[in-house]
Amino acid sequence: MSRVCQLTGKRANNGMAVSHSHIRTKKLQQVNLQERRLWWSEGNRWVNLRISTRALRTIQKKGLGTYAKILGIDLTRY
């Protein structure tokens, strides 16, 4: 399974690790993904999602149904 947030679509970021002598090597910065079972009140059921911690914070603020509607995600698929 790829490391992609199911709600926001966030993926890994390509970056550089810079040493003290300024030698730069490629580095992959992964998204902090969490496997969560969240209650979807509009659908009246639990939904299993693999989402980023940033998305979790937004869900706590706005609610799962509202946030999914803003992003255009159909939660009946999950």
matplotlib code that plots the C-alpha trace (Angstrom):
import matplotlib.pyplot as plt

x = [0.0, 1.4, 2.0, -0.7, -3.4, -6.8, -8.5, -6.0, -3.8, -0.6, 2.5, 6.2, 8.4, 11.8, 14.4, 18.1, 20.0, 22.8, 25.9, 28.2, 30.6, 27.6, 27.5, 23.9, 22.3, 18.7, 16.3, 12.6, 10.4, 7.4, 4.0, 3.0, 0.2, -2.1, -4.6, -7.7, -11.3, -13.5, -17.2, -19.0, -22.2, -24.0, -23.5, -24.1, -21.2, -17.4, -15.0, -11.4, -9.0, -5.3, -4.9, -2.2, -2.0, -2.7, -6.0, -6.8, -6.4, -8.7, -11.3, -11.3, -12.0, -14.5, -15.9, -15.4, -18.4, -17.9, -14.2, -14.8, -17.4, -15.0, -12.4, -15.0, -14.4, -17.2, -16.9, -19.2, -16.2, -14.4]
y = [0.0, 3.4, 6.0, 8.5, 10.2, 8.9, 12.3, 14.9, 13.0, 14.0, 12.1, 11.9, 15.0, 14.8, 16.8, 16.9, 15.8, 18.4, 17.3, 19.6, 19.7, 20.7, 17.4, 17.0, 13.5, 12.8, 12.1, 11.2, 12.9, 10.6, 11.8, 10.9, 8.5, 7.0, 4.1, 5.3, 4.1, 7.2, 7.6, 9.1, 10.6, 11.3, 7.7, 6.4, 4.0, 3.6, 4.4, 3.0, 5.5, 5.9, 9.7, 12.2, 13.7, 17.1, 15.7, 14.3, 17.8, 19.3, 16.5, 17.3, 20.9, 20.6, 17.1, 14.1, 14.6, 18.3, 17.9, 15.1, 17.3, 20.2, 17.9, 16.2, 12.7, 10.1, 8.3, 5.5, 3.9, 3.4]
z = [0.0, -0.9, 1.7, 0.7, 2.8, 1.8, 2.4, 1.4, -1.0, 0.7, -0.4, 0.4, -0.3, -2.0, -0.1, 0.7, 3.7, 4.2, 6.2, 8.1, 5.2, 3.0, 1.1, -0.1, -0.4, -1.5, 1.3, 1.2, 3.8, 4.5, 5.5, 9.1, 8.3, 11.0, 10.6, 12.3, 12.8, 12.8, 13.5, 10.5, 12.0, 8.6, 7.5, 11.0, 10.9, 11.5, 8.7, 8.5, 7.0, 6.6, 7.1, 7.9, 11.4, 9.8, 8.5, 11.9, 13.5, 10.9, 11.4, 15.1, 14.3, 11.5, 11.7, 9.4, 7.1, 6.7, 5.9, 3.4, 1.7, 1.4, -0.2, -2.5, -1.0, -1.0, 2.4, 1.3, -0.5, 2.8]

ax = plt.figure().add_subplot(projection="3d")
ax.plot(x, y, z, "-o")
ax.set_aspect("equal")
plt.show()
